[in-house]
Amino acid sequence: MIVGRFWPLALVVILALVFPFVPGVPLFWVVLATYTGLYGLVVLGLVVLTGVGGLPSLGQALFVGIGAYVSAVLTTRFELSPWLTLPLSMGITGAVGHFIALITLRLSGHFLAVATIAWNISFFYLVANLDVFGHYDGISGIPPISVGRMSFTDPISFYYLVLGVVALAVLGTENLLASRIGRAIRALKGGVVVAEAFGIDVPRTKRIAFVYAALLAGISGWLYAHMQRSVNPTPFDIEASIEYLLMLVVGGGAQVWSALAGTAILTILKELLQGSLPALIGSQGNYETVVFGCILIVLLQVFPGGLGAFVNRLWRRTRRRQRDRKEHINVPCAAFASRQRAPAGMRIIQAEGLRRSFGGLTAVRDVSLSVAAGEILSVIGPNGAGKSTTFNLMTGFVRPDAGRVFMEAHDITGLAPERVARLGLARTFQHVRLVAEMSVIDNVAIGAHLRGTAGAVRAALGLDGAEERRYCAEAAKQLKRVGLWDQALHPATSLPLGQQRIAEIARALCLDPQVLFLDEPAAGLRNLEKMQLAELLKSLRAEGMAILLVEHDMDFVMSLSDRVLVVNFGAKLAEGGPAEIVRNSDVVEAYLGAPA
């Protein structure tokens, strides 16, 4: 069974190991494979940063250049060993990456991409105009990497050195993406709102992805400098950065192995075109660039998700991954510690005089409410009455113009959503917010982010296995609780809308909250599913959870709620028990309508 599951990967590893000794393989192809490995290190970083995190970068050649030039300067001017310059190259590259991230990651989309281009261009002209970097001629006489008496000077030995480094980088990247931090990075691509709602420090997570990509690029630059034994600015210009991004796109942005395949394809294709086109056309010129671009356009039209999506369909990797995940989930593990519940009837969250205006429109005016442990309070009202805005004011997504919000003894007015989540407040959203590229169980596991502690280093080194099993077990527990266990390993967006809303509730429960805010959870559900949801909410109430519910289904609300708050035009219209609200003439006139 193990052989059947992993034989494609085993075949790739065996071919890589024996490749230099295959009869008839010229030494040139070994060198080309080495370059593919160097480029692949940079593309692996882009998988994390751009493919998974959704943060576009057109400046990765900058970090390759930093890694190369730091080692070149230190080995030629100060005669340091290349092995000593490796941690220094990584340290300086990481520090520069962190500095750039602090400034640049305030931007998003094409503004972020343009900013990374600017940094790359600045670096290019910096090294080209300073004496210490040798201007455009660069630095030569860089010593080779050696271990004892063995020196990595011939192409075959250097090929194996690069192959070993790439293998470690692949392992570290796979570990990182399958971890708590990896899920946080994936959540960025689905929008920062979900990430913030479950305690993810979004700016820090972006910096982790950025610095990780920079470090892999810096290692590639270090290897490049000691392979070439000289460096100059040309390999680190903006054209190189664009090629790295193209390799990522062709392979399939969010998948490690397909991204490496895209790197190999583009590297080989470029070399073949450079060698054959001048002879075919009969004149010298950059004809390969034109053909290269046309091939890429056709390739991306045929395979818009990259080659990785196509290969996945052929090999049905999803099914194999599902079997792997089920085995992983079923491994016994210690559970996360549960939050201590407040005694029934104790007021958990309270809003006093909330007011919020957007321009000349007052969306919420002087709304006050409170919810106690073991109570369900429903907020109803016409569309545009201010219900969701009230939710956002209480959970930190919108700052109130006036009023206060308290959670137990804490004044949480204006606190960032991630800090509110730390106090035990979880929520769902009016519009479903699941990360499309992730499975149902991985989406749900995001809700438990604050219950773990493993960081990026532990994750990349694979030292977070016990904690990961806890995440899987907690997510599985909540999926079973809401009746979605059978769909746990399906893509999140493959579920019907109603089940996606239920998955959001399971994600919120993974936080082990004191207070649960549900924004229209019954929308899109069938009658049986509504009945199951009602039973779930009753069981949560019995456990002492405080629940604040916004819903339009009046039968659902009136059969479930302890109290009902009616808002209209942003203001409180009435509050009381379900029976009292149904008989309230103002409520009937404004919202419920006259009884039949």
Buried (B, 14 or more C-beta within 10 A) or exposed (E): EEEEEEEEEEEEEEEBEEBBEEEEEEEEBBBBBBBBBBBBBBBBBBBBBBBBBBBBBBBBBBBBBBBBBBBBBBBBEEEBEBEEBBEBBBEBBBEBBBEBBEEBBEBEEEEBBBBBBEBBBEBBEBBBEEEEBBBEEBBEEBBBBBEEEEEBBEBBBBBBBBBEBBEEBBBBBBBBBBBBBBBBBBBBBBEBBBBBBBBBBBEBBBBBBBBBBBBBBBBBBBBBBBBBBBBBBEBBBBEBBBBBBBBBBBBBBBBBBBBBBBBBBBBBBBBEBBEEBBEEEEEEEEBBBEBBEEBBEEBBEEBEBBBBBBBBEEEEBEEBBBEEBBEBBEEEBEEBEEBEBBEBEBBBBBBBEBBBBEEEEBBBBBBBBBBBBBBBBBBBBBEEBBBBBBBBBBBBBBEBBBBBBBBBEEEBBBBBBBBBBEBBBBBBBBEBBBBEBBBBBBBBBBBBBBBBEBBBEBBBEBEBBEBBBBBBBBBBBBBEBBBBBEBBBBBBBEBEEBBBBBBBBBBBBBBBBBBBBBBBBBBBBEEEBBEBBBEBBBEBBEEBBBBBBBBBBBEBBBEBBBBBBBBBBBBBBBBBEBEEBBEBEEBBEBBBEEEE
